[in-house]
Amino acid sequence: MSVIYVLLTISLVVAIIFFIAFIISVRHGQYDDSYTPSVRMLFEDELVKPKKSKVKSK
């Protein structure tokens, strides 16, 4: 029966740690942008063409 109390205590400590980590990540803006990642794959990446440098021939 004492094992149940130990496991219950450990699980509560782990749950509190994860809850604190979640609150910290929300306060630092980890979950602010939820729209862009789902739409990002729908847009094609624009290829940037390298500029041709003019070489003066002698």
N, C-alpha and C positions, 0 to 999 in steps of 0.2 A: 504494500500500500504506500510505502514511503517513496517508492520509485515514481509513482504517479505524481506526487508533489514535486519531485525534482524535475521531471519532464515538463510539467505544467509551468514551473518557474522558468526553465530554460526557454520554452516556447514563447512565453510572454516577453522575456528579455529580447529575443530575436525579433519578435513582432514590433516591439517598441523601437528597436534599432532601425528596422526597415521603414517604419513610419516617420522617424526623424529624418532619415535619408530622403524620403519622398518630399517632406515639407521643405527641406533645404533645396532640393532640386527645383521645386515649384517657385520658391522665392528667387532663385537665380535665373529664372526664365527658361528652363529646360523644355517646357511644354507650351511655350507661347505660340509658335507657328505650327499649326496642325494642318493647314491647307496646302502649303507649297510642296511638301514632299509627295503628296498624293498626285499632284498635277505635273510635277517636274518631268516625269517620264513621257508625258504627252507632247512636250515641246522638243523640237529638233535643236540640237546644238549648232550654233552658227560657227562655221569654220573661218578662222582668221587667216587671210592670205598674207604671206610675208611680203613686205615692200621690196621692190626691186631697187637696188642701189645702182646708181649710174656710175659706171667706171669709165674714167677718161682714158682713152687709148693714146699712146704717144706716137 
